[in-house]
């Protein structure tokens, strides 16, 4: 009995184990995932000759919010977009696309969409219409455009310079035909396309942007 009493006294003197944190509620987990889930898409840039300051691109986007029937692509300041088009990847259906100004969207109350916050009144916006997403369903879009941006894409002496921030998880840049990579500020997987162009694939695991600076030179002729 004396030994048992000593053992009980020793146990009482031991510090209590910290209580394990409660598992996060399913709703909280869903909120954490949905922010990145709506960013779960890739973008591919196809650079034209640097003297044009132009590049073609396409990006994919999945919309799963019930009732949503449009996608707003706000063109970043300094860039201009042309020849926008879109289709549904699941069916191949071509969608109605129009270019509008931010002030027109604000006046019509159509400023909600992928972009967080208010759409700047002086911004250029590509507006894509599609049938409302049904409850429990989704629509997978592919949007294609041509951007012109002298600040982010240019020729500096003999160097091609592409300087742009990437916010999507997966980003790829395809150099113009006849150019080879000389530098990249962010690690990338470098490969060659079937037509001989150099492609760089970037992965962005962060919730914010990565600043990508690419330089290239023209391959010697002959």
N, C-alpha and C positions, 0 to 999 in steps of 0.2 A: 504493500500500500504506500510505503514511504517512497519507493522508486516511482510508482505511478504518479504520486503528487509532484515529485520533482520534474517529471516529464511534462505534466500539464503546465507547471509554472514556466518551464522553458518555452513551450509553445506560445504561451500568452505573451511572453516578452519579445517574440519575433515580430518584425514589422509586417503589416498586412500587405499582401501582394496588390499592386496597383490594378484597379479594375480595367479590363480590356476595353478599348473604345468600341462603342456600338457600331455595328455595320451601317454604312450609309443607306439611307432610305432609297428605294428604287427610283423615286422621282428625282432625287438629287443626282443619282448616277446618270439618269437620262439627260438631265440638264447639262451635265459636264460633257457628255458624249455628243449631244446634238450640236453644240457650237462648232466642233470640228467636223462632225458628220456632214453638215451643210457645206463645209469647205472640202469635202472629200471628192476632189476632182483634179484633173491634170490640165495643164496648158502647154501647148507646143508652139514655139516661135520659129518661123521659116524666114530667115533674113534674106532680103533682096540685096543688090549691090549697095554698099554703104553710101555711095554718092546720092542715092535716092532718099536716104533716111527712112525707108519704108520696110515693113516686115509684115508678112501674113501670119495669122495665128488661128488656132482653134482651141476651144476649151469646153470641157464637159461639166455638166452640173445636174445634180439630182434634186428634185423638189418633192418633198413628201408631206408638206403641210396641207391638210384638207382644205379645199376651197380656193387655194391659190391658183391664179390663172394667168400670171405674167411674170416675166423675169426682167429685172432692170440691171443693165450693165453700164455703170457709170464710167465714162472714159476719163482716165486720170488727166490732170491738168498738164498741159504741154503737148499732149497727144491729140491727134484727130483721127477719127475712124471713118472708113469708107467700105462700100460693098458688103454690108452686114448680111448674114443669112443664118438660118437655124433650122434644125429638123429634130424629130424625135428618134433617138437611137433604137428604141424598141420596135418601132413600126416603119421608120423611114419617112414619116409624114413631114412635109415641108410646112413651116410655120410662118405666120405673118410677122414681119419685122419692120420697124420704123425707127427713124432717128428723130429725137425730140430734144428740147432744151429743158433743163432742170426747172426753170420757172414755170413752164407749162405743166409739168407733172405736179408741182406744188399747188398750182391753181386748181388742178383737177382732183387733188387729194389722192394721187396715185404714187406717192413717194415711198411706200413700203415695199420691201423686197429683200434681195440678198444683202445689199449694202446696209450697214448699220448707221443709224442716225439719219439726219436730214440730207437730202440731195442738194448740193450747192445750186443756187439759182442760175448761175452762169455756166453750169456744166453741160457737156454733151452726153446724152444718154441713149443707148440702144435699147429699145423696148420690144420685147418678144411676147407674143400672145400664144396661149395654148389652152386647151379645154381644162376646166377646173379639176384639180386633183381630188379623186374620190376618197372617202374615208378608208383608211387602211391601204391606200394605193400610193403610187409615186409615178413621176415622169422623169425620164432621163434625156437631157437636152445636149445637143452639140451645137455650139455657136461658132461661126467663122467670121473673121473681119480682116481688114487690112489697116494697119496703124501707120501713121507717119509722125515721127518724133525726132527732130534734129538734135535735141538735147541728149537723148539717151542712145541714139544710134547715129554714128557719124564716121567719117574718114579723117584720121589725124596723121598727116604725113602719109606714110605707107601703111599705117596700122588701121585695121578695122577696130572700132571701139563700140562695144555694146554694154551700157551701164544702166542697170534697171533693178528695182527691188522686186522680189518674188514673195507673195504671201501664201500661195497655194502649197499643199504638201508635196506635189510632184510637178516639176517644171522641166521643160526641155528646150534647147536652142539648137537649131540646125543652121550651120554656116552656109553662106552662098557657095555655089560650085566654084572650085578652083582656089579656095582659101584653106589654110591650115592653122590650127590653134597654136598660139604662143604663150598665153597666160590666162589664168582664171583665178579670181579672188576666193572662190568657194570650191571645195572639192566636188568633182563631178565624175560620173562614169562616161568615158569617151568611147564612141563607137563610130562606125562608118555605115552610112545608109546604102541601100542597094545601088543607088546612082552615084556613089562615090563622095557624097558630102559628109562632113564631120558633124556629129551630133553629140551634144553634152546633156546628160540627164542629172538633175539636181533633186535631192530630197530635203525637204524642209520639215523637220519634226517639231519646230517651235510654233507657239501660238501667234507669233508676230512675223515680221518679214526678214528675209536675208538680202543683203546688198550684193548683187552679182556684177562683177566687172570682168568682161571678156575682151581679149585682144587676139587678133589674128593677122596673118600676112598672106598675100597672094602667092600662090605657087609659081615658081619660075616656069616660063613657057619653054616648050621644047624639051 
